[in-house]
Amino acid sequence: MSKNYAVFHSEKGKVSSAVIGRHIDRTKGAEYTYEHADPSRKNLNIHFDLGDFTTMELHEAVEKRIEEGYQAKNKAGELKAIRKDAVKYNTHILTGTHEKMKEIEDNPQQREAWIVANLDFIKKEFGSENLVRFAVHRDEKTMHIHAVTVNLTKDGRLSAKEIIGSKKEMQQRQDRYSEAMKPFGLERGLRNTGISHEGSREYYARMEESLKEGDSSEDLKVNKTFLGFQKGLDVENTIKNYENALKREKTAKKSLQIEISSLQKKFEENNNLKNHYFEKLKHSESNRTAEIAELQNQIKELKNENKNHLFSIETILWKADLSRKREVFIEHTNSVMINRALELGRPIETKDYDEIVRDEMQKLNPSMNPWSIQAHFFKDENGNDLFWEVCQEINENFKKLELEKQTKPKKDIAEEVKNTKKKGRRI
C-alpha cells in the first residue's frame, strides 16, 4: 500500500525575488516562469490578502517589510547597514503526494481546511508579520502552496540563519508540519538533511528517495515535476534558463521601445493635426467676429433710421394737436408752480421758474431734450416761436398768484392751492 507524504520545503532566497514573484503571482507577460501551468485553471488559484504587501511586487513587499521591522543597531545606537549579500527572505513550498492532494483538492471542505492549516503553520513558524506572500496554485498537476517570509527576528534583526535554524531545528519543523498534516492523511517522509541551503536538485533527489516505498512510477514522475521544473536541475541549466529569460526580456524591451517610438510618432502627428485645426478654427473665429461686427453696424444704422422715423411721426402727431398741448402745458405748469411755492414757503424765483418749465417740457416727450421740444412744438404754422409767449402766459398767472397771496388770508390760499392740486392734469 502506497503512503501519502506531507511535503514542506524551505529554501533561502538566492535569486531575484522579482523572478520568483512573477512565478508566484502568475504575472502576465512572464509566462515562461510558470510554463507548466494550465492557463484554463489559472482562475482556480488563490492569492491571500496580506494588506499592502499584496498590491506590491514581491521584491517591493520584501523591502517594505524590512523597512518597517528592521531594528538592528550599532554601538552608537544607529541602525546597522544591511549587508549586500544578506539573505532577506525565504521561500516555502507546502504540498503532498499527488493522489492524496488530488483527493483533498476535489473536496471543497477538506481543501479549505488544508489551506487554513498551512497558513496557520507558516504564521506560527515565521511570524504573521513577516509573511509577504501566500498563494495556492491549482493550475499545475499537484495543488501546492507558495509562501514567502522575510528573515526578521523578533528583536528586529535580519538573520536567515536564525530564522531557518540548524539541521536539527529544520527536522523538528518538518516533524511539526507532518503533525499538522495528519488530519488530512499525510505523514512524515524519510528523514534527510532538510537543511536551509538545500538546492532544487538535492530536494528532488530526496523526494525520490522518500517516495520509493510504495509509490508508483507515475506518482514519482508527478512529484518530480509538480513545480514546473525537471529532475536533476543543476547550476548550469539554471544559468542557461536565466540567460534565456534575459534574452526574452531584452526582446520584449526592444519590442516595447518600438511600440513607444510608434506611439511618439502618432502623438506628434496628432499634435500637428491639432495645431492645424486650431489655426483653422482661429481663422474661422476671426471671420465670424468680423461678420458679427458688420451685422452690429447694420443694426445700429437701422435703429437710427427707425428713430428718425419715430421722430417724424411724433412731430406730426404733436403738430396735429398743438393748441391742446399748449393748453395742457400751461395749465399743468401753473399747478406745479403753485405746489412748488407752497413747498418752498416763498415766492417762485427765476431759477425755480426755469427749472419747472424745463422739467415739465421734458414730460411732453421724454425721448427729446427740452430745447428740441421748444424748437419743434412751440412754433405756429408760419414758423414763429410761441414758446416765450407760452412762458409769458405762465408768468402772468404766477404774478396773479403772488398778488392774491398778499391780499387773501393764508387759509384761503391754502384751500385754493389744495383745489388746484386736485384739478392738476398730467401730460
Contacts in CASP RR format, 6 or more apart in sequence:
PFRMAT RR
TARGET T0000
AUTHOR 0000-0000-0000
METHOD contacts of the structure
MODEL  1
MSKNYAVFHSEKGKVSSAVIGRHIDRTKGAEYTYEHADPSRKNLNIHFDL
GDFTTMELHEAVEKRIEEGYQAKNKAGELKAIRKDAVKYNTHILTGTHEK
MKEIEDNPQQREAWIVANLDFIKKEFGSENLVRFAVHRDEKTMHIHAVTV
NLTKDGRLSAKEIIGSKKEMQQRQDRYSEAMKPFGLERGLRNTGISHEGS
REYYARMEESLKEGDSSEDLKVNKTFLGFQKGLDVENTIKNYENALKREK
TAKKSLQIEISSLQKKFEENNNLKNHYFEKLKHSESNRTAEIAELQNQIK
ELKNENKNHLFSIETILWKADLSRKREVFIEHTNSVMINRALELGRPIET
KDYDEIVRDEMQKLNPSMNPWSIQAHFFKDENGNDLFWEVCQEINENFKK
LELEKQTKPKKDIAEEVKNTKKKGRRI
1 214 0 8 1.000
2 97 0 8 1.000
2 99 0 8 1.000
2 214 0 8 1.000
2 215 0 8 1.000
2 216 0 8 1.000
2 219 0 8 1.000
3 97 0 8 1.000
3 187 0 8 1.000
3 189 0 8 1.000
3 213 0 8 1.000
3 214 0 8 1.000
3 215 0 8 1.000
4 96 0 8 1.000
4 97 0 8 1.000
4 99 0 8 1.000
4 100 0 8 1.000
4 185 0 8 1.000
4 186 0 8 1.000
4 187 0 8 1.000
5 96 0 8 1.000
5 97 0 8 1.000
5 186 0 8 1.000
5 187 0 8 1.000
5 188 0 8 1.000
5 189 0 8 1.000
5 210 0 8 1.000
5 211 0 8 1.000
6 96 0 8 1.000
6 177 0 8 1.000
6 178 0 8 1.000
6 181 0 8 1.000
6 186 0 8 1.000
6 187 0 8 1.000
6 188 0 8 1.000
6 189 0 8 1.000
7 93 0 8 1.000
7 94 0 8 1.000
7 95 0 8 1.000
7 96 0 8 1.000
7 97 0 8 1.000
7 144 0 8 1.000
7 207 0 8 1.000
7 223 0 8 1.000
8 92 0 8 1.000
8 93 0 8 1.000
8 94 0 8 1.000
8 173 0 8 1.000
8 174 0 8 1.000
8 177 0 8 1.000
9 92 0 8 1.000
9 93 0 8 1.000
9 94 0 8 1.000
9 198 0 8 1.000
9 203 0 8 1.000
10 90 0 8 1.000
10 91 0 8 1.000
10 92 0 8 1.000
10 164 0 8 1.000
10 170 0 8 1.000
10 173 0 8 1.000
10 196 0 8 1.000
11 90 0 8 1.000
11 91 0 8 1.000
11 92 0 8 1.000
11 196 0 8 1.000
11 197 0 8 1.000
11 198 0 8 1.000
11 199 0 8 1.000
11 200 0 8 1.000
11 203 0 8 1.000
12 87 0 8 1.000
12 90 0 8 1.000
12 160 0 8 1.000
12 164 0 8 1.000
12 196 0 8 1.000
12 197 0 8 1.000
13 20 0 8 1.000
13 87 0 8 1.000
13 88 0 8 1.000
13 89 0 8 1.000
13 90 0 8 1.000
13 91 0 8 1.000
13 160 0 8 1.000
14 87 0 8 1.000
15 242 0 8 1.000
16 59 0 8 1.000
17 58 0 8 1.000
17 59 0 8 1.000
17 62 0 8 1.000
17 88 0 8 1.000
17 89 0 8 1.000
17 148 0 8 1.000
18 57 0 8 1.000
18 58 0 8 1.000
18 59 0 8 1.000
19 33 0 8 1.000
19 242 0 8 1.000
19 245 0 8 1.000
20 58 0 8 1.000
20 91 0 8 1.000
20 148 0 8 1.000
21 27 0 8 1.000
21 57 0 8 1.000
21 58 0 8 1.000
21 59 0 8 1.000
21 133 0 8 1.000
21 148 0 8 1.000
22 30 0 8 1.000
22 33 0 8 1.000
23 30 0 8 1.000
23 33 0 8 1.000
23 34 0 8 1.000
23 146 0 8 1.000
24 58 0 8 1.000
24 133 0 8 1.000
24 135 0 8 1.000
24 146 0 8 1.000
24 148 0 8 1.000
25 47 0 8 1.000
25 57 0 8 1.000
25 58 0 8 1.000
25 133 0 8 1.000
25 135 0 8 1.000
26 34 0 8 1.000
26 37 0 8 1.000
26 42 0 8 1.000
26 45 0 8 1.000
26 139 0 8 1.000
27 33 0 8 1.000
29 252 0 8 1.000
32 244 0 8 1.000
32 245 0 8 1.000
32 248 0 8 1.000
33 245 0 8 1.000
34 139 0 8 1.000
34 140 0 8 1.000
34 228 0 8 1.000
35 228 0 8 1.000
36 140 0 8 1.000
36 141 0 8 1.000
36 225 0 8 1.000
36 227 0 8 1.000
36 228 0 8 1.000
37 137 0 8 1.000
37 139 0 8 1.000
37 140 0 8 1.000
37 228 0 8 1.000
38 139 0 8 1.000
38 140 0 8 1.000
39 139 0 8 1.000
41 138 0 8 1.000
41 139 0 8 1.000
42 139 0 8 1.000
44 138 0 8 1.000
44 139 0 8 1.000
45 135 0 8 1.000
45 136 0 8 1.000
45 137 0 8 1.000
45 138 0 8 1.000
45 139 0 8 1.000
46 115 0 8 1.000
46 135 0 8 1.000
46 136 0 8 1.000
46 138 0 8 1.000
47 54 0 8 1.000
47 134 0 8 1.000
47 135 0 8 1.000
47 136 0 8 1.000
48 54 0 8 1.000
48 119 0 8 1.000
48 134 0 8 1.000
48 135 0 8 1.000
48 136 0 8 1.000
50 131 0 8 1.000
50 132 0 8 1.000
50 133 0 8 1.000
50 134 0 8 1.000
52 61 0 8 1.000
52 64 0 8 1.000
53 61 0 8 1.000
53 64 0 8 1.000
53 65 0 8 1.000
53 132 0 8 1.000
53 133 0 8 1.000
54 61 0 8 1.000
56 64 0 8 1.000
58 132 0 8 1.000
58 133 0 8 1.000
58 148 0 8 1.000
61 132 0 8 1.000
61 133 0 8 1.000
62 88 0 8 1.000
62 89 0 8 1.000
62 132 0 8 1.000
62 148 0 8 1.000
62 150 0 8 1.000
63 88 0 8 1.000
64 132 0 8 1.000
65 129 0 8 1.000
65 130 0 8 1.000
65 132 0 8 1.000
65 150 0 8 1.000
65 152 0 8 1.000
66 82 0 8 1.000
66 88 0 8 1.000
66 150 0 8 1.000
66 152 0 8 1.000
66 158 0 8 1.000
69 129 0 8 1.000
69 152 0 8 1.000
69 156 0 8 1.000
70 79 0 8 1.000
70 82 0 8 1.000
70 152 0 8 1.000
70 156 0 8 1.000
70 157 0 8 1.000
70 158 0 8 1.000
71 79 0 8 1.000
71 155 0 8 1.000
71 156 0 8 1.000
71 157 0 8 1.000
72 79 0 8 1.000
72 80 0 8 1.000
72 156 0 8 1.000
72 157 0 8 1.000
72 158 0 8 1.000
73 79 0 8 1.000
73 80 0 8 1.000
74 80 0 8 1.000
82 88 0 8 1.000
82 158 0 8 1.000
86 158 0 8 1.000
86 160 0 8 1.000
87 151 0 8 1.000
87 160 0 8 1.000
88 150 0 8 1.000
88 151 0 8 1.000
88 158 0 8 1.000
88 160 0 8 1.000
89 132 0 8 1.000
89 148 0 8 1.000
89 149 0 8 1.000
89 150 0 8 1.000
89 151 0 8 1.000
90 126 0 8 1.000
90 148 0 8 1.000
90 149 0 8 1.000
90 151 0 8 1.000
90 160 0 8 1.000
90 163 0 8 1.000
90 164 0 8 1.000
90 196 0 8 1.000
91 146 0 8 1.000
91 147 0 8 1.000
91 148 0 8 1.000
92 122 0 8 1.000
92 145 0 8 1.000
92 146 0 8 1.000
92 147 0 8 1.000
92 148 0 8 1.000
92 149 0 8 1.000
93 144 0 8 1.000
93 145 0 8 1.000
93 146 0 8 1.000
93 147 0 8 1.000
93 227 0 8 1.000
94 118 0 8 1.000
94 121 0 8 1.000
94 122 0 8 1.000
94 144 0 8 1.000
94 145 0 8 1.000
94 147 0 8 1.000
94 177 0 8 1.000
95 101 0 8 1.000
95 142 0 8 1.000
95 143 0 8 1.000
95 144 0 8 1.000
95 145 0 8 1.000
95 226 0 8 1.000
96 142 0 8 1.000
96 144 0 8 1.000
96 181 0 8 1.000
96 186 0 8 1.000
96 223 0 8 1.000
97 186 0 8 1.000
97 211 0 8 1.000
97 215 0 8 1.000
97 219 0 8 1.000
97 223 0 8 1.000
98 141 0 8 1.000
98 142 0 8 1.000
98 219 0 8 1.000
98 222 0 8 1.000
98 223 0 8 1.000
98 226 0 8 1.000
99 219 0 8 1.000
100 184 0 8 1.000
100 185 0 8 1.000
100 186 0 8 1.000
101 142 0 8 1.000
101 143 0 8 1.000
101 144 0 8 1.000
102 142 0 8 1.000
102 143 0 8 1.000
103 110 0 8 1.000
104 110 0 8 1.000
104 111 0 8 1.000
104 114 0 8 1.000
104 143 0 8 1.000
104 184 0 8 1.000
105 111 0 8 1.000
105 138 0 8 1.000
105 143 0 8 1.000
110 184 0 8 1.000
111 143 0 8 1.000
113 183 0 8 1.000
113 184 0 8 1.000
114 181 0 8 1.000
114 184 0 8 1.000
115 136 0 8 1.000
115 145 0 8 1.000
117 180 0 8 1.000
117 181 0 8 1.000
117 183 0 8 1.000
117 184 0 8 1.000
118 145 0 8 1.000
118 147 0 8 1.000
118 180 0 8 1.000
119 134 0 8 1.000
120 180 0 8 1.000
121 176 0 8 1.000
121 177 0 8 1.000
121 180 0 8 1.000
122 131 0 8 1.000
122 134 0 8 1.000
122 147 0 8 1.000
122 149 0 8 1.000
123 131 0 8 1.000
125 173 0 8 1.000
125 176 0 8 1.000
126 149 0 8 1.000
126 163 0 8 1.000
127 149 0 8 1.000
129 152 0 8 1.000
130 149 0 8 1.000
130 150 0 8 1.000
130 151 0 8 1.000
130 152 0 8 1.000
131 147 0 8 1.000
131 148 0 8 1.000
131 149 0 8 1.000
132 148 0 8 1.000
132 149 0 8 1.000
132 150 0 8 1.000
133 146 0 8 1.000
133 147 0 8 1.000
133 148 0 8 1.000
134 145 0 8 1.000
134 146 0 8 1.000
134 147 0 8 1.000
134 148 0 8 1.000
135 145 0 8 1.000
135 146 0 8 1.000
135 147 0 8 1.000
136 143 0 8 1.000
136 144 0 8 1.000
136 145 0 8 1.000
137 143 0 8 1.000
137 144 0 8 1.000
137 145 0 8 1.000
137 146 0 8 1.000
140 226 0 8 1.000
140 227 0 8 1.000
140 228 0 8 1.000
141 222 0 8 1.000
141 225 0 8 1.000
141 226 0 8 1.000
142 222 0 8 1.000
142 223 0 8 1.000
142 226 0 8 1.000
144 226 0 8 1.000
144 227 0 8 1.000
149 163 0 8 1.000
151 158 0 8 1.000
151 159 0 8 1.000
151 160 0 8 1.000
151 162 0 8 1.000
151 163 0 8 1.000
151 164 0 8 1.000
152 158 0 8 1.000
152 163 0 8 1.000
153 159 0 8 1.000
153 162 0 8 1.000
153 163 0 8 1.000
160 196 0 8 1.000
161 196 0 8 1.000
164 170 0 8 1.000
164 196 0 8 1.000
165 196 0 8 1.000
167 193 0 8 1.000
167 194 0 8 1.000
167 195 0 8 1.000
170 194 0 8 1.000
170 195 0 8 1.000
170 196 0 8 1.000
171 191 0 8 1.000
171 194 0 8 1.000
174 188 0 8 1.000
174 191 0 8 1.000
174 194 0 8 1.000
175 188 0 8 1.000
178 186 0 8 1.000
178 187 0 8 1.000
178 188 0 8 1.000
178 189 0 8 1.000
181 187 0 8 1.000
189 210 0 8 1.000
190 206 0 8 1.000
190 209 0 8 1.000
190 210 0 8 1.000
192 206 0 8 1.000
192 209 0 8 1.000
192 210 0 8 1.000
193 202 0 8 1.000
193 206 0 8 1.000
194 206 0 8 1.000
198 206 0 8 1.000
200 229 0 8 1.000
200 232 0 8 1.000
200 233 0 8 1.000
201 232 0 8 1.000
201 233 0 8 1.000
201 234 0 8 1.000
204 224 0 8 1.000
204 229 0 8 1.000
204 231 0 8 1.000
204 232 0 8 1.000
204 233 0 8 1.000
205 232 0 8 1.000
207 223 0 8 1.000
207 224 0 8 1.000
208 220 0 8 1.000
208 224 0 8 1.000
208 231 0 8 1.000
211 219 0 8 1.000
211 220 0 8 1.000
211 223 0 8 1.000
212 220 0 8 1.000
224 230 0 8 1.000
224 231 0 8 1.000
225 231 0 8 1.000
311 367 0 8 1.000
311 368 0 8 1.000
314 365 0 8 1.000
314 367 0 8 1.000
315 376 0 8 1.000
318 325 0 8 1.000
318 364 0 8 1.000
318 365 0 8 1.000
318 376 0 8 1.000
318 377 0 8 1.000
319 377 0 8 1.000
322 377 0 8 1.000
325 364 0 8 1.000
325 377 0 8 1.000
325 427 0 8 1.000
326 378 0 8 1.000
326 386 0 8 1.000
326 390 0 8 1.000
328 425 0 8 1.000
328 427 0 8 1.000
329 360 0 8 1.000
329 361 0 8 1.000
329 364 0 8 1.000
329 390 0 8 1.000
329 427 0 8 1.000
330 390 0 8 1.000
330 393 0 8 1.000
330 394 0 8 1.000
330 397 0 8 1.000
331 424 0 8 1.000
331 425 0 8 1.000
332 360 0 8 1.000
332 424 0 8 1.000
332 425 0 8 1.000
332 426 0 8 1.000
332 427 0 8 1.000
333 356 0 8 1.000
333 357 0 8 1.000
333 360 0 8 1.000
333 394 0 8 1.000
334 394 0 8 1.000
334 397 0 8 1.000
334 398 0 8 1.000
334 420 0 8 1.000
335 420 0 8 1.000
335 421 0 8 1.000
335 423 0 8 1.000
335 424 0 8 1.000
335 425 0 8 1.000
336 356 0 8 1.000
336 360 0 8 1.000
337 348 0 8 1.000
337 352 0 8 1.000
337 353 0 8 1.000
337 356 0 8 1.000
337 394 0 8 1.000
337 397 0 8 1.000
337 398 0 8 1.000
337 401 0 8 1.000
338 401 0 8 1.000
338 417 0 8 1.000
338 420 0 8 1.000
338 421 0 8 1.000
339 417 0 8 1.000
339 420 0 8 1.000
339 421 0 8 1.000
340 348 0 8 1.000
340 352 0 8 1.000
340 356 0 8 1.000
341 347 0 8 1.000
341 348 0 8 1.000
341 401 0 8 1.000
342 414 0 8 1.000
342 417 0 8 1.000
344 352 0 8 1.000
347 402 0 8 1.000
347 405 0 8 1.000
348 356 0 8 1.000
348 398 0 8 1.000
353 395 0 8 1.000
353 398 0 8 1.000
357 370 0 8 1.000
357 391 0 8 1.000
357 394 0 8 1.000
358 370 0 8 1.000
360 427 0 8 1.000
361 370 0 8 1.000
361 373 0 8 1.000
361 374 0 8 1.000
362 369 0 8 1.000
362 370 0 8 1.000
362 373 0 8 1.000
363 426 0 8 1.000
363 427 0 8 1.000
364 373 0 8 1.000
364 377 0 8 1.000
364 427 0 8 1.000
365 373 0 8 1.000
365 377 0 8 1.000
368 376 0 8 1.000
374 385 0 8 1.000
374 387 0 8 1.000
378 385 0 8 1.000
378 386 0 8 1.000
378 387 0 8 1.000
378 390 0 8 1.000
379 385 0 8 1.000
379 386 0 8 1.000
380 386 0 8 1.000
404 413 0 8 1.000
404 416 0 8 1.000
405 413 0 8 1.000
408 416 0 8 1.000
END
